[in-house]
Amino acid sequence: MSIETHVPPENLVAKSGVFAGMNAFMAIASMVMILGFVGFTVQDVEYSGEVFALGKDFIISTLDWFYVLVVTVVLFFVFWLLVSRFGDVRLGKDDETPDFSTFSWICMLFSAGLGSGLIYWGVAEPMYHIQDNPFLTREGIEPGGLEAAAVAIRITNFHWGLHGWALYVLVGLSLAYFSYRKGLPLSLRSALYPILKDRVYGPWGHAVDLIGVFGTIFGLATSLGLGVGPIAAGLENLGWMANTTTNQMILIAGITVLGTASAASGVGKGVRILSEINVWASLVLLLLFLILGPTAFILGMVISGAGDYIWNVIPMGFWIDGEPGRQWQSWWTIFYWGWWIAWCPFVGLFIARVSKGRTIRQFCFCVLLVPTSVVVLWMGVFGGASVGVDLFNAAGVVEAVNADYATGVFQTIAGFGYDSLVYPITVLTTVLLVSWFVTSSDSGTLVMCTMLSMGDEHPPVKFRVFWGVTSGVVAGVLLLAGGLNALQTASIVAGLPIAVMLLLMLYGLANALHEDFPLPDVEDKMELRYLNR
């Protein structure tokens, strides 16, 4: 079916000068915004942390229902798209084929959407939940035992599974549809075209993209700054370097250089190759945990965890803790939803960038169900392994996690009881932590440059280098100043306007699909039946 396409104005990017290939206003405004937020944060970290915390506390105490509603509504919308009559609509021209193989495509989905968090939180989060969570009380389960472990893995699957990935599906699908199908720029503002119309090229559109840039650069900076701890912990276990602030700064610099070089080489080279290597290496690590740990117990946890999650995912998605004074849901579920939402512009745009030529059904299936299936397998293996060695081998994983969440995975490796294998597995784990951060960094850099160049899929290399280095510098400055936690809180607060935008995107995409592919009227149906006789 022929769909009316949109022709953007020709003066969106500068043709010459310093900002050639970029939207000059957006580039300058982004730098001012970044300098302003970093300056405000580091000049008085305690005060800025209090300010950001006030915003976060207001959201999680007053608007927790709104976050739960948004995430749940988006999940149901994505499932509807998956089975709807729009499933065969292609994200591009009707005869367009995908740019990447299905394997490469899925690998890049993981590189942007998950990354290194799976490795250390796959152990740490179940270990936290096995000690205490509201579901243990509701179901009359004693903390610390096997039944508590099953509940802990269910909660971990819930926080990393369908609900979060549905948010990425909505943003990525909206951007891919309006860009590759309708001819709009591959930029966050385009997802709101049904509401804003041509105003996407004015102040409203600039504001939308600036929110996206904010979420991307500060999300990357805080993730890199906070995530460098597990890398340093791994290197310390190996005896390669002490876990000090100076060495963490060196690690940030190294990851920034690698991520910038990968971004400069483009999606088809550095990003794709690194993503595929990460997936294969992660599969090796997963198999090692499964084989070296209590295998039968782990497999039981995987299967029971999957069934438990499927059975409880809908009621858990609607659950709001009504007990006064208990903050568990705010600390965990609402924080997770806020973080997923804050990352939506970055991950959604990157997924859209690599999904040209896919159908809506392929997109929804692979971006929603494939990653969630891997998450359920991964959390079952890593969580089951950590619980198993802690309960059966007295490995002290819970104590290690309580002291420093980043050390839990290394304590689990030591708890397997194969002393000769501890060193090589620790090396593999640490290298994977670094490589996953590199792929997050390079994809984030490409996303920022794509937005600032008004949708150019191949933005100028000099700007990829500039923004790649900038994200590393921001992470380093905030690490030195002690402002990473404060800015992480600010990123969650910034997720509130993005949550509102998600509902607008949902309405806009549904409306556009119904306008572009209307149901045939009665006369058309009668004519079709006659022709088919």
Secondary structure, 3 states (H helix, E strand, C coil): CCCCCCCCCCCCCECCCCCECCCHHHHHHHHHHHHHHHHHHHHCHHHHHHHHHHHHHHHHHHCHHHHHHHHHHHHHHHHHHHHCCCCCCECCCCCCCCCCCHHHHHHHHHHHHCCCHHHHHHHHHHHHHCCCCHHHHHHCCCCCCHHHHHHHHHHHHHHHCHHHHHHHHHHHHHHHHHHHHCCCCCCHHHHHHHHHHHHHHCHHHHHHHHHHHHHHHHHHHHHHHHHHHHHHHHHHHHCCCCCCHHHHHHHHHHHHHHHHHHHHHCHHHHHHHHHHHHHHHHHHHHHHHHHHCCHHHHHHHHHHHHHHHHHHHHHHHHCCCCCCCCCHHHHHHHHHHHHHHHHHHHHHHHHHHCCCCCEHHHHHHHHHHHHHHHHHHHHHHHHHHHHHHHHHHCCCHHHHHHHCHHHHHHHHHHHCCCHHHHHHHHHHHHHHHHHHHHHHHHHHHHHHHHHHCCCCCCCCHHHHHHHHHHHHHHHHHHHHHCCHHHHHHHHHHHHHHHHHHHHHHHHHHHHHHHHHCCCCCHHHHHHHHHHHC
